[in-house]
Amino acid sequence: MKALLFPLLLTTTLALSPRPKPPSDKCPPFSGDFIINYFQLYPENADWDPARCLLWIGCVWNATVATYSPYTHKTTVYEFPGTSHTGSVHIGGVAWDPYSPNLVTILTDSARPWDTAGADVSGEHKLIKWDAVRGKAVWEVDLTRTTGEKYGGFQDVETDRRGNTYVVGTWPGTVLRVDKTGKKVKEWYVPKPLPPTTERGIGGLAVVKGTEVLLASGPDGGLLRFDMTKELGRPVEIKIKNGRKYPLTDAAYLPDRYGGKVILVALGPDGIMVVKSDDGWKGAEYLGTVANRPVSGLEGGFVTAATQVGDAIYIVNGYWDIPWVPGTVAGNRTLFPWLDITADVDRLVWG
């Protein structure tokens, strides 16, 4: 049965120091730090939709999805009946489809792998293809029918130009491929023998637009390359010049600003790793790491992703606030900062 989404509330946000930028193809120029003012938003992943000039946000603890306009400061939040506000299910992965601009991919995920560091990978894992124009699901698929709850921790999604959707699992480290109809799910990359589920694997995925290259962020700050034309995924390690090792990686992102030559990998408390390739990701070079910036009164954030909004590059800050508000499954936070790191990344990329 397909989940239905319903709009909840509209709110406004406080914009901080916007700076002019050259206009994009469609959306007005936008840059500068801003704050989304919405109770219990708790972003985990996000993606920019240039067709509608909206930011799509996976709201992890409440298992909802939000859209935010940086131009009108309007936030709309959608709920999944039976999934949202349960506490047992998260929503993190959310991605606009550059090959089908009316579609957005939404990923629900069991909380158990994250609560147990992979010891328990059971629970709900659903992939939903959402029509942003018609306002309803095109299809949804239950991924547990494929996994048999033998692996999980699904948290990031990407789509190729044939309409296939790739879903990354972190515990241990897998990639599923779902065809454009949502009817066929393939264990595209599942190591054999399967490592223990407590072994942390891939954190994020990123497709190099217009190519057949799928990149993945490894658990130690490394990068893997996959060929999406293959029936089964075969990871190839990308040698990174001057590379550094990190104990934790999360979502990976290829901003349009750098033409698919620069990947940004979230590092939790360490910030954003910036890596560049000039040879189609056969090799790469570590350029540096952009640290998170504390915001007075809004401390405690850890970097879960990076995304482009308009013309600028932003850190996505996640928060773990304990205790939960009684009667809810999230903390007592209302203001969520989005920090413009464009100048920092530009300096690393262009000097």
N, C-alpha and C positions, 0 to 999 in steps of 0.2 A: 504494500500500500504506500502510495507516495505521500511524503510529508508536505503539508501545506504551510506556507509562511504568511504571517500576518503583521502589518506595520503596527508599531506601538506608539512611540512618542516622537515629537519633534523638539529639538532643543537648539540653543545657539551656543557658539563658542567664542572665546576671547582670542582675537588675532594679535600677535606680538610682532612688531617691527617688520612688516612686509617690505621687500625690496624689489624693484623692477628688474625684469629679465626679458630677453628677447622672446617673442611669442612662439608658442608651439604651433603645430599644424592646425589644431582646432581650438584647444582650450586657451583661455587668457593666461598671460604670464602669472606665475605665482612663486613666491619663495619666502623665506623667513620662518622662524619658530612660531608655532601656534599651539594652543591648548584646546582639546576637545572637552567640553563640559557636559558629561553624561554619567549619571550614577551607575557604577559597576560595569563600565564599558570593558575594561581589562583586555586590551588588544594582545593578540599573540602573533598573528601574521596579517599582512595586508597587501593589496595590489591596487595600482592606479588604472582606472578605466578611462582612457582618453576619448572614447566614443560618447560618453555621457559626462565627462569631467567630474567623476566621482571617485572617492577612495572607498574600496570595499575592505571591510575589517572582520576578521574572525575573532569573536569575543569569547575567550577560552573558558572562563569559569561558568558563565551562564549558558554556554553553548548556544549563542545567538549569532546573528550576522548583522553588521551595521553598514550603512553607506553614509559618507560624510562629504559635503561640498565645502571646499576651502574658500569658495567665492561667496556663498550665501550663509555659510556657517550652520547649515541645517543637517541634523543627524536623524536618520531613520533606522530603527532597529527592528529586525524580524525574528520571530520565534518559530521553532520547530516543535509542534505538539508531540509529547512523548519523549523528546530529546532535551529540549531546553529546560533549565532550572532543575535538573534532576540531581546534579552533583556527581553522577556516575559517568557522564558523557561530556567531552570537550568539543569545541569547534576551534580549530587553529588554521588549517589549510584553506585558503581562499585565493582564487586566481582568475583574472580576466583572460579571456581567450583571444589572442591577437589574430587568429585565423578565422574566427567566427565571432565578430565583435559584439553580438547580442547575448553571448553566453558567458556565464560565470560558473566556475567549478567550486563546489563547497564540500569539505571533508569533515565528517564527524568522527570522533575517536574515543574509545574507552579511556577513562581516567586511570584504570588499574595499572597499565604498564608504567605510567609516570609516578604513581604513588608507591610502586614496589620496585622501581629501577629495573623493570623488565622481568621480574620474577613471576608475575601474573599478567599474561597478555590476552586474557579473555575479555568479553564485553562487546559493545556495539562499535562497528566500523562501517560507516556508510559513505558512499560517494554520490553526490547529487549534482546533476547538470541543470543549471538554473537559467531560464530565459528572462533577461533583465527588461525586455520590452513588454512581454506579455504578463510578466509577474507571476510565473509559475514554473514548477519543475518540468523539464523535458523528460527526464528519467532519473531513477535512483537505483542503486545496486547495493546489496548487502555483501560486503567484502568477506565477512566471516564464512560465507559458504565456500569460498576459495581457500582461505587460510586454515580452516578447521581449528582456529584458535591456537595454532602452533607457533605463530609469530605475529608481531603487531607493532604498536607504537607509531601508527600512521600520522604524519604531520605536514606533509608538503605535496603539492600537485603541480603538474605541468601538462601542456597539450602540444602535440605535433600538428603539422599541416594536413595530415590525413584525418584528424579528429580523434586520434587515440589519446587517452589520458593516462599519465604515469603517476603512480602513487608511491611515495617512499615510506618504508617502515624503518624505524630506528632500532627496535629490539628484536633480532640482532641487527640486521641490515639487509633490506629487501626492496625490490621494485615490482609492483604489479602494473600490468597494462590493460586498460579497459577500452574496448572499441567504441566507435562514435555512437553506436546505438545503445550502449550500456548493457548489452545482452551477453557479451563475451568478456570474461576476465581471465587473463593469462598470468601465470607465475613467470614473469619475464626475467627477473633476476632473483632467484632464491638459491643461495649457496647449498651445495651438497658435499658432505653432510652439513646439516644446518647447525651453526654454532649455538651455544647456550643463549637463551633469550636475554640473559643478563649481560651479554656482551653488546655494548653500545656500538651501533654501526652508522649508516648514512644519516646526516641531519637534514639536508635540503637538496632540491633539484632546481636546475635552471636550463632552459632550452635556448640555444643560440639561434635567434630568429632567422628564418630563411635558409636554415641548414638542417642537417640530420644529426647534429651534435647535441647530446644531452650531458650536462655536467652535474656532478654530485659532490657535496662536501663531505669529506671523511671525518671520522671521529677524532682525528689528531691534527687537524689543520691541513690535511692533504686534500687533493682534488682527484676525482675520477672522471673519465670520459666514456660515454656509451654511444654506439651507432644505432640510431632509432630505426634504420631500415632492416635490422636483423630480427629474425624470429625470436631469438633469445638474447637477452642483454649480456654483454661480456665487458666487465669493467677493465679499463686500461688506466693505470696510474699516470698522472701527469707530473712530470718532473718540474718542480718549482725552484727556480734559481733564487738563492738567498731565503728559501722558505723557513718558516718557524713552526714549531709544534705547539698546538694548543690542546688542552684537555677536554674542551667542549666546543662543538660547533652546532649551529642551528640552521635556520633558513639561508638559502643562497639566492642571489639576485643579480641579474644582468641588466643594468639600466640602459634605456635607449640613448641616454645622453652620451654614452661612450661607444655606441655602435656595436655592442656585443663583444667588445675587446676587454672589458673590465668586469670582474665578478666581485660582489660584495658578500662576505660570509659573516653571519652573526656569531659572536663568540661569548654570549652571556655577559659575565662581569668584565670581560676584556675589551668589548667594543665591537668594531667592524674591521675585518681583515680585507685588505684591498690587493687584488692580484690581477695582473694584466697579461694578455697574450697577443702577439702580433703574427702568429702562424696558424690560426684556426684552432687553437687549444691543443696542439700537439705538445707544446711546451709552454711555460709561463714564468712570470717573475713576480715575486712578492715585493710589493711597493711599500707596505707599511700598515699600521693599524690605527684607526681613528677611535679614540677613547670616547666613552659616554661622557656627557656633560651634566653635572648635577644641577637641578633646578631648585632654587630655594623654596622650601616648604613641600616639595614634591619628590623628596629623595626616596631611594630604595629601588629604583628601576634597574632592570637587567635587559640587555639587548637581545631580542628574539628574532629580529629581521631588519632588513633595510628595504626601502621602496622609493620610487620616484613619484613625486606629487607635482603635477604641472611640469616645471622645468628644473625642479630642485630635488636633491637626494635627502632622505630623512631616515633617522633612526626610529625603529619601532620599539618602544619600551614596554616590557612586561613587568607585572608586579605580583608578588605573593604576599597578600595581606591576611594576617591571622590576628584575632579570630574572625570568622564570618559574621555578618550581620544576622541576628536571630531570625529564623524563618526564611533565610536565603542561602545560596551556595557560593557567595562571594563576599569580599571585604567591603569596608566602608570608605571607598575612594570615589571621588566625583571628577577630579581634574586630571587629565592625561596629556602630558606634554609630548609634542612631536618636534624633534630637534633637527634643524637644517644643518647638514654636514657637507653641503655642496663645495664650499670653499676648501675644506680640509681634503676632500677626495680629489678635487681639481688640482691642488698643489702636488699631491702624490702622483697623479696621472700625467699632468702636463708641466709640472715644475714651476 
